[in-house]
């Protein structure tokens, strides 16, 4: 048996907002060195700092504390300066700004002791119907994705927080969310080389870690998603692209993998395929299934000592280069909040000649009340947040609806008021929107809703405070919308 313990190749999640004795005992006994934090774990900033400090004490000096702090709707630590979504930075187009944002995100995480961020996204969102990537991608152009993701990553790495680019070999051209089902991208190797793989190939020498996609590419491997595929991980990524950084799976609990392969089999298959670490969320019992499966596979020879030691060495190298330790960022915090606000505002994009109504014009604001979380993104903005955008308007009526996708436009009064439709939802509208004719359409989340509704549209690319402040400034005539939408959005 090798000198490492397979528990060191497993990242887990934990319950609660503090480290209880039972969980600490589990982590020690199973030799876990890596924990991923989710929104459920994050209380106040001081509570998170205490949690991370306690985790590092248990996990040891080679701890890897991970989190999804991409920007836009995919942020976990919402008390930190909230970064623009990738596509907001794409609309702004400024690589220096993207680098500054990446650095600011890292400073916030570093202040908590978190040393591994599952960002930036390298997916090329060339499919407007994509239900899970969308504005999480920098662009529909692979070269723009590469340019801006490289800058963002350089900012983070310079501040001492490891990045993990995702989702190899590309999640941008899917119609299905792999959290709920198994997507397929039926493209040849040549087609992947021309689009999806280009950012990963360009940044293979710079990205310290990559996360895999739970997607089947049948022309490469018809039987296994990329996460479990030797052809994709061992062949294309390790051999062809020469990648020798850390490869971590997306969560094994996602239905795309869990329902077809199970925790035990998928954990072993992922390491055999070329991954270094598996993300095994769930109960302690579910996590143990993955850990025991790896121990058994190393013991009976299905996984070799060399595979385990190589994976451990890569993880050790990552932890050594980006140590988990809290570094105070108090001096930079105010400037970082201002940077995020400026970056959000720079991405604000007006399509089809969209202009704000006059402040004294009679308007009707149509908006959905609440949008729950989809467990990937944070919950959408409240309807009242959208209504507050129009505080300066002297004659604004509000029409609150339960589900904006069910809106019957024939019921919207045509009484001389300008109808302003504000979308707070993530999903596209669907066929019902074909008959909608708002005087102004404002999409606060999914920019591809602009393809569903005819007429003047404004895109914020997200709903963080900076995005809403930038939009409010535009609505009140205090600023311009200077962003540019990627190809395919017009």
C-alpha angles and dihedrals in degrees: 000000000000125000094252129076117235089228086076089066094058127083114201138184124229136214124251138006096282135044109258122202094250093054092045089052091050092051092049095045094049093045090236114176100174134062129176117213122215134186090272089064098051120092122153120338091257091049092052091048090052092047093051092046090053092047093052090051090056100037095046136227092310093058119146112203110188135193141165104244099151100139134248112047094345103076127117103187098059093171090069121081101291112234125217119258114262092254091052087058088045090054089051090048097201114134092191089056091049090052091049091050092050089052093048092050089052093049090054094049092043090055087063096044094252111143106178125060120188093222161141107049114227095185113126105224099213093144113077090196093060105131099199112029110040110119090012086079121077094223150332086251114083093210092054090048089053095046096049098036090051091053093046091049093047089055092052096045092048088058092051103255118123118234126215112202116209160250105001125230091011138293098192100098101054133116093196133066108232089214086073108024142000113275123208127209107192100200133132123241089255091054092048090049090053096053127355098038097045098087092043091050092046094050099036091105094049109037112089092202141016132200121216129233124237091224131122116228098191096191089058101032118356095187107047137044115240091262090064100030123111088191092059103033102029095030112035101021104035101028107027099034093033092227113174100167127103117297116199126180125238111249114307089211091069110111094238088072108015097059095047105036108013128221098283099048096039093050091055094041092052095054090043090052094055107276120133100202136025122213103224109181125174137065121346087255091056092046090051090054089062094042094048091045090056092046090051093047093051090046096051097040101251084118118036131227089242092055091052096044093046091051092048092049092054091049092047090052091051092049092047093050094046108029121195106243131128114251116185116241099180093124092056100038099092092046090049092053088052091048092054092049091050092047093050091049092049090059097053106124131196118202131194095010096305113183130173120257117251112271091241095045118113107251139174118214113208114193143150115250104224137004115197123214119270088211091250099064128033117264113285123255119285118251089242090060089057092047090052089063087074099051091119094055112100099208110033123146121193127220107190116195132190096224119012091198088067094053113137105209091201088070093056108100117244095205104135096277116123107245112223114191113201118192119207096167131100101216125079114258100241130213095322090074094063091089097045115114109180119173087226129014118199118191110197096180125007108045092195089072083083086076091057099054126055118222142042112343137183121204122204096174090220147004107247115133092264091054093050093045091052091049092047090052090053093047090053092049095247097118144018130246102238102164124116122220119228120253112290096037114094 
